[in-house]
Amino acid sequence: MLVLSCLGAGLSSADSGDEIQRYREMINDPMANPAFLNVDRGEALWALARGTKNVSLETCDLGKGPGVLEGAYAELPRYFADADQVMDLEQRLLWCMKNVQGLDTADVLSRKFSAPAVTSDMEDLVAYIANKSSGKTFHIPLDHPQEKQAYALGEELFYRRGSLLDFSCATCHSADGAKIRTTQLPNLSKPGKDASDTMGSWPTYRVSQSQTRTMQNRLWDCYRQMRMPPPEYGSAGLTALMMYLTKQADGGPINVPSIKR
């Protein structure tokens, strides 16, 4: 924030945009990205036996077969027959913890978002699993009726206005070239580069928060900024919104974990 404040002093809007782009390029160094520490912790958690069944998550089916991680994130959210439900990665991991491991997820949920000196199993696992799809492209075919229903619900939630500010997701993310101060706002109301660049870069390390964040955290923060009640973590509503947004990025590349301001 201090760097950006300094960069903004005395610069025109165009110059500020150029400098912010330079800043983004400076920090976009995978070898210096702290999120890869989350990837390492996530790999250890994936193989850790725990819960009443004392087994690891290595038999958890993320859609491509038990234990198969390569490309799984690129096809989520999706319908899972064993749960009879459409799930995103975070929902599915919670389901596997409960049903595969017999794990009481109360502690996991109490740390769903990391904080100083507090790690998050969910952020670690998501960073590890999503990284296994890095270099691939999103593939969201909407073959199952429940996937189509989730997409339709997600679209409705994207445009639904509410709360004190009468805002919706579309208020900030349905126009080309929109900005808040010097921050460009991606147009997520249609397929294209904005949606691809956005969805293909989460999870990410937020320099401003000194933490790795998942898309569920980003959506939670958007609702907070709109002054709406915080959505329930791992809820069907958040997964539906994820389905709508990820479908807009269908065919777009994945490069995660990324690093952002």
N, C-alpha and C positions, 0 to 999 in steps of 0.2 A: 504494500500500500504506500509506503514511504517512497519507494522508487517511482511508482506511478505518479504520485503527487508531484515529485520533482520533475518528472518528465513532462507533466502537463503545464508547468509554470511557463507562461510566456509563449506557448505554442498555439498555432491555429488548430482547428479541428482536424484538418487533413494531416498536419504534422503530427498531432497527437496520435492519430490512427497509425501512422507509419512507425512511430516510436513504440507504441504498444505492440505492434506486430514484431518489431525487433526484439522487444522484451520476451515475447512468447517464443521466438526462435532461440533466444539465449537460454531459456530454462528448459527447452524441449530436448534434453539430452538424456537418453535412456540410461546411460552409464551413471548419471548423477541423480536419477529419479528415486527418491526414498520409497516409492510404492513397491519397488521390487523387494524390499524387506518384507512387505505384506505378502508378496508372492511366495517367498521362502517360508514364512510362518504358515501360510495357507497349505502348502504342500505337506508340512508336518502334521497339521490338524487333520487333513484328509486321510492320513494313514494312522491316526491315533485311535486306538481302541478305547471306547468309553461307553457310558450308559449301562443300563441293567443287562444288556446282552453282551457287553464287553467286546464289541466289534468296531471296526473302523467304518468310514464312509465309502470304502473302496468298492462296495457292491451297490452303491446308490446309482440308480438309473436316471440320468439327466436327459434321456430321450433317444440316445444312440446306443443303448445297451448298458448293462450294469458295469460301472467303473470306467466307461469310455468318456474321456474328457475332450479329446481332439474335436473341435468343431461344434461341441454341444452348445456353448454360449451363443453361437451364431444362429441357432435355431430356436432360441427362447425369446418370449414366452411360447408355450405350446400346450396341447392337451395331453394329460397323462391318464391312461385308462385305469391304473391301479388306484388313483385318487378320484377318478371321475371329475376332473377339474383342470382348468387352464392355470398354469403356474409360470411365474418367472423364476429366475435362478434362486433368489433369496427365499421365496416361498417353498420351492422344491427342496432346498437344503434343510429348512426347518422340518418339512415333512419327513425327510430321510432321517434326520436326527431322532425324531419321535418314533418312527415306524421301523427303521432299520437298526438303529442303535438302542432304542428304548431310553433315550436321553431326556431328562427334564430340562426343557429349554429356557426355564425362567432366568437362569444366570446369563445364558447367551443373549436373550432379549434385553436384559438389563444393560448389556454392553453392545447393543446393536449398532451404535455409533461411537467411535472411539473419541477419547478426550486426552488431555495431557496425563501421562502415566497410566492410562487405561486403554488396553488394546481391545479390538473387536474381532471375535471369531468370524463374524459374518463378513466384515470387510476383508479379512485375510483370505478366507475361502473364496470369496467372489473374485478377488484380485488373481488368485492362483488359477482358478477355473477359467475365467475370462481370458487370461493370458494364453491359454491353450487354443483360443480361437483367433489370436492376433495374426494378421496377415490374410485371414479369410474374409468372406463377405456375408452379410446378413441374408438369411433365407427363411422367409416367413410366408409360407404358401396359403395359410388359412384354409386348410382342407377340411377340418372337423367343424361341425355346426357350432360347437361351443367356442371354437376359436373365432368364428365369424361373429358370434354374439359378444364376445369379449372386445373385439375390434369396434363394434357398433357402440357398446357402452363406453369404451375409451374415447371415441369421437364425441359422444354426448358430454362426457366429463370435461373434455378439452374446451368445449364452447360454453359450458354452463357458468353463468355469472352468479356471484353471491357475495355475502359478507358485507362489512361496512363500506368497502371500497367499490362494490359492485364490479369486481374484477373476475376474469376467467383466464385460463392459460392463453387463450387466443388474444386477449387484450395486448399482451406483450409479444406474442409469437405467431402472428398471422399476417405480417406485412414484410415486404422486402426492404432491406436497408434501415430498419428501425434501430434506434439506439436509446439507452439510458445513460446520460452524460457521455462518456467516451466509450461505453461498452456496447458493442454491436449485439443485437438480439436476433438469433436465428429464426427464420420463418419455418415453423414446424407444422404448418397447416397443409403442406403439400409435399409430395416426394421431391427429392432433389439434394443438392450439395449441402444445404444448411442442415437438413435432417441427418444426412449421412455423416457429416463432420461431427455433429453433436452426439448422436447415439453411438457412433463408432469410437468415441473417445472417453467413454465411461466404462469402468471405474477410472478415477483419476486422482492424482495427488494434488490437493488444493494448497498452494503455497501460502495463501492468506490464512488458512486454518491449521497449517502444519500437520494435516491428517489426510489419509486416503479416504475418498468418499465413493459410494456407489450411487447408481441412478435413483434408487429408492430414497436415499438421503437427499438427493437433489430435488426430487419431487416434494418431499416433506418440507424442504426449505422454501420451495415456491409457494406452497400453501401457507406457510408462516408469513411470507412476505405479502401475500394477498389478504392477510388478517383472517384467514379461514381456520376452523378447528383443525388440529393436526390429524392427518389421515393415519389409520392404524397400520403399523408396520406389517408387511406381508399380507395385506388385505386384498380381497378380490378386486376392489375398486382401483387400487394402485396397479395391480397387474393388468387390468383392462386399459388403463392409461398407458402403461408400458407397451401393451400390444399395439395400440394405435400409433404411438410414436415410433416404435421399432419397425412397423410396417412401412411408415414413411421413409425409413432408411433402407428398405429392402434392396439388396444388391450392392449396398455401400460397404466400403472396407472397414475393418476393425483394427485399431492400433491401440492396444491397452496392456497395462495401465498407462495412461498418459500423464501429463503434468500440466496444470493450469494455474492461472493466477489465484 
